Amino acid sequence: MAEPDDLRTAKDRGWRSLDAIDDALARGEIDHEGWHRLTTAQIEAAYLDADTPQGGSGHSGDDKRWERARRLMLDAVTGPGTFLDIGCANGLLMESVATWSDGDLEPYGVDISVALAVLARRRCPQWADRIWTANADRFDPGRRFTYVRTGLDYVPASRAPSYVARLLRLVEPGGRLVVGVFNEERDEDRLAAQVAAWGFEVAGSTSREHRHPDLAYKAFWVAGAAGP
C-alpha cells in the first residue's frame, strides 16, 4: 500500500525531484556518474538558495528544531575523537557536534559539491583544511576517524551495500559508522534491518519524537573493526 502523500512529504521533502533521477538510472538513461551529477545539482541549488544555516544543511526548521532533530547524534558519538561528516554541506553539523560535545570531538567534513565545500570552509575557517571536496563513494583521505557519519541516499540504492563497506574502512578500530539522522515510521526500523540484511552488525540505534506523530528522527550505528 502506498504511503499517504503527507507522510511521505514529511519524511523527505525532496522526494518528488530525486525520484525522477533514480528512475532515469533504472531505465539506463544515465549512469552512476550522471546520477551523482544530477543529484548534486538538485541539492546544491536548494542548499545554496537557503536563507538560514539550517536550510543550507538540508533542514527546514529553526535552531530549536535543528537541535531536536540532530542532537541525538551524540547518542552514537559517545566519547572523544574525530568525527567525519559525509555530505557536510555548509558545515553546520560539524559546528553543532563540536559545540554539543564540549569540544571533545574534532570535526572533519567532505562534500561532493565544490560550492558547498567552499561555503563550509568560509563558515568554518578554523577547520578549512579539514574539509574535502570529493564523491564519498570513492573518497580516500589517507586516514581513519573515530566516527564517520553518513546517509545511505548519497549513492544509488544498488551501490549502498558496497558504500557501507567502503566507509567502514575509514573507521578506526573500535569506532563507529553512524547512519542518520533520517525520518522513518516510529514503529519500524526498515533501514537498519536492511543494513543488517547486507551482513553488517547494527550495534545500536537511537530516536527522537518527530513533529509528525507517525514518524521519528532516527540514527543507528555499525561497529567498526575490533583491531588494527
Steps between C-alpha positions, in 0.01 A plus 500: 500500500633843406584748774267796554639800316533711816702227675740458211547875471575524875759224466691665216400829339729434201347172390304641205808612306745231610271211411523609137879465508475150651253405227730630227783286638275193514400553135865528395461860386785610730792318661624527859706808419190660352302411813755675721517801270122551485446430870776741594348770280159458667636513854753774428236732356268454798771530765673803351167679457407448867473806723587326830799288609258212562358526149854502362550165666176342380274572797183709481476594870644766727778467760276318747372248248849449359634409843206271570549319170880477504620493860408132528825451308673514838328174597721338237805722546568409861859600561783725384665456164467604138165542323473491120176639357434351157298754303595785732317762288559841665673352806216556746501143634876518548453817705208357695667173594812682614287730718274228640798283590670786689799480268564127549455436127725623220272553197590425139281518192471402136247606239463410134401858417788739440276798583378351827850401609616857430209631707584262786863615500387862503258442787748289697844647423650333806438163330555603138785253454275220631230540236541307175318512167443144379245235410477299823449182297867530396635714784843411641642761739794279592393468864223363722256656747340406831153575364381524141148631438309450176164460335430199282334707229834656401546223243262311269311230691683220318835629629395545863643167632843561345483862618454389862791256466719773354421750776569241768859498375518867605400415859768452764510170693229520762333795327157528340338567166188704581205503261264794551325712584204385290122496535323164520177358636509497877437127542708371207874463454515415134826677418693339786351160412609548140858574603500195729372290210806608300714328765604797715468512879256769610643561845247754629235756412330810635192708422310814595141611451418667168243774456305253284344255748565194283871572451818517705846648446741205497863400481680170538859392493710220359794383705846550355778243508609372840870532432762643263 
